[in-house]
Each structure stands twice: as C-alpha cells, then as structure tokens.
Amino acid sequence: MSEEERSTLAAAGRSVQLSKGETLFRAGDSDAACATLLSGAMKVTSTDHDGTERILALIHPAGFIGELFRPFADYDVVALSDCDLCVFARSAMERALDRHPALTQALFRRAQEDLHASRALLALTGKNSASEKVTALILSLAQAASDSPCHPATVFDLPLSRGEIANLLGLTIETVSRQLTKLERGGLIAKRGTRGIELVDPARLQLASDLLP
C-alpha cells in the first residue's frame, strides 16, 4: 500500500489493550468489525448448548481478526495473553475500502491466509496419533512466533494452556502432558519456565510431526 493508504488505514483505527481472558468480540456483536493483532495471541471459540467451548482458530501477531461483512453471530474472540490491537469500526473500514481499492485487495489476501491457516489447523486436529497432534501443534506455534516465514522460532511461549491444547486437539490434559514430557525426554524440545518452549532439534521435531512431504 502507498503511504497515503497506510495513513488512511491508521486513521480509521484505534488502539486497544486487552488482558489475558478478556473478550474482544462476542457472539452476536452487531457493531464489531475487525482488528489487527499487534502483539499477544487470541483464540476464536464457539460454545455449544452444554457450555462446552471449542477453539476454532488461533490468531497471532499481524493476524487479521473479524468478519467485516457480517456480525459475529456464532463466535467469541478472546485474548490468550495480554494483547495490543488496532481496532477498526465497520463504518470507518468501509469508507477506507471505498476510497482505496488496494485495501480491498489486501483484505482478500488476508482472508486467503486465514483460510489456509484454518485448513492447516483442521489437518492438524485430524492427525492419527496424539504424538503427531502435539508435535505438529508445537511446530505450528513456533512458526507463528517467528519473524521469518522460512524458519520457526527457536524459543517462544506457548499461548495455550495444557487444557486449551487438549480442547483444540481432542485429547485429555494428561495425554498432552505425557506427550510434552516425551518430546522433552527425547531431546526434541526443552521447557523454559511455565510456558516457554525451546526447539532443541527442529528437524527431528518436523519428522516426528509427519509434516514432511
């Protein structure tokens, strides 16, 4: 985008800070538009009639959040950690899109990336074994935490608790804990504090996740 287009987009947004556990958009919010995540991590969830939460997507820095052309009828967007965002009102974003076609193109590219990420998450949850699921998720989160599209981050913080990982992958908390311990004892990862993870051997980790072609 040109400098003018960037300025228009920046002027349309407002800065928002959320603490861990706070909700950005709730299911049924008619005024919600979209946001860009500057730092932190978020989850998109749905809750069934029994009150069971299902994690549908994860949002990482530079991620686009929102459904510009329809309200959040079914989903909540919740902070997994302290987050900084730039939030755009629906009306302001629509005016910016009308004025600058390049913004529309960027929005469609972002939607394509989000669709790809959702498909990758669906493929991850459909893996056969608990080991493959947990290993693939660790690699996915490491890649999301990286500044490079070619290499995963070597050290990063897990944005999800063990319970949330279990929810996402369709496993029990005990199984998630066993698999993380197995990866650590196997020399593939090392734990750094409560949430920190270091990829000790990324190549072996990728082989273990069955992600290689």
LINGIVEN-V741455 format. One record per backbone hydrogen bond with DSSP energy under -1.0 kcal/mol. NH is the residue of the N-H (numbers start at 1). CO is the residue of the C=O. E is the energy in kcal/mol with one decimal. If there is no record, write none. Layout:
# LINGIVEN-V741455
nh:co:e
NH:CO:E
NH:CO:E
This chain:
# LINGIVEN-V741455
nh:co:e
6:2:-2.4
7:3:-2.3
8:4:-2.3
9:5:-2.3
10:6:-2.5
11:7:-2.4
12:8:-1.2
14:87:-1.9
16:85:-2.4
18:83:-2.4
21:79:-2.5
22:19:-2.4
24:77:-3.0
28:72:-7.4
29:26:-2.4
34:88:-1.6
35:65:-2.5
36:86:-2.3
37:63:-2.4
38:84:-2.7
39:84:-1.5
42:59:-2.2
43:78:-2.6
44:57:-2.6
45:76:-2.7
46:54:-2.0
48:52:-2.1
51:48:-2.0
54:46:-2.9
56:44:-3.4
57:44:-1.3
59:42:-2.8
62:37:-3.9
63:60:-2.3
65:35:-3.4
70:67:-1.2
72:29:-1.3
73:71:-2.1
76:45:-2.6
77:25:-2.7
78:43:-2.4
79:22:-3.0
80:41:-2.8
81:41:-1.1
83:18:-2.9
84:39:-1.7
85:16:-2.8
86:36:-2.2
87:14:-3.0
88:34:-2.9
93:89:-2.5
94:90:-2.4
95:91:-2.0
96:92:-2.0
97:93:-2.5
98:94:-2.1
99:95:-1.8
100:96:-2.1
103:100:-1.6
105:101:-1.9
106:102:-2.3
107:103:-2.4
108:104:-2.2
109:105:-2.2
110:106:-2.3
111:107:-2.3
112:108:-2.2
113:109:-2.1
114:110:-2.4
115:111:-2.3
116:112:-2.3
117:113:-2.4
118:114:-2.3
119:115:-2.2
120:116:-2.3
121:117:-2.2
122:118:-2.3
123:119:-2.4
124:120:-2.1
125:121:-2.3
126:122:-1.0
127:124:-1.4
133:129:-2.1
134:130:-2.5
135:131:-2.4
136:132:-2.6
137:133:-2.0
138:134:-2.2
139:135:-2.0
140:136:-2.3
141:137:-2.7
142:138:-2.1
143:139:-2.4
144:140:-2.1
145:141:-1.6
146:143:-1.1
153:142:-2.5
156:197:-2.2
158:195:-2.7
165:161:-2.5
166:162:-2.5
167:163:-2.3
168:164:-2.6
169:165:-2.5
170:166:-1.3
171:166:-2.1
176:172:-2.1
177:173:-2.5
178:174:-2.3
179:175:-2.4
180:176:-2.3
181:177:-2.3
182:178:-2.3
183:179:-2.1
184:180:-2.0
185:181:-2.8
186:182:-1.8
187:184:-1.5
188:183:-2.3
189:183:-1.2
190:198:-1.9
192:196:-2.9
196:192:-1.2
197:156:-3.1
198:190:-2.7
199:154:-3.3
200:188:-1.4
200:198:-1.0
201:188:-1.8
205:201:-2.1
206:202:-2.4
207:203:-2.0
208:204:-2.5
209:205:-1.4
210:207:-1.1
211:206:-1.6
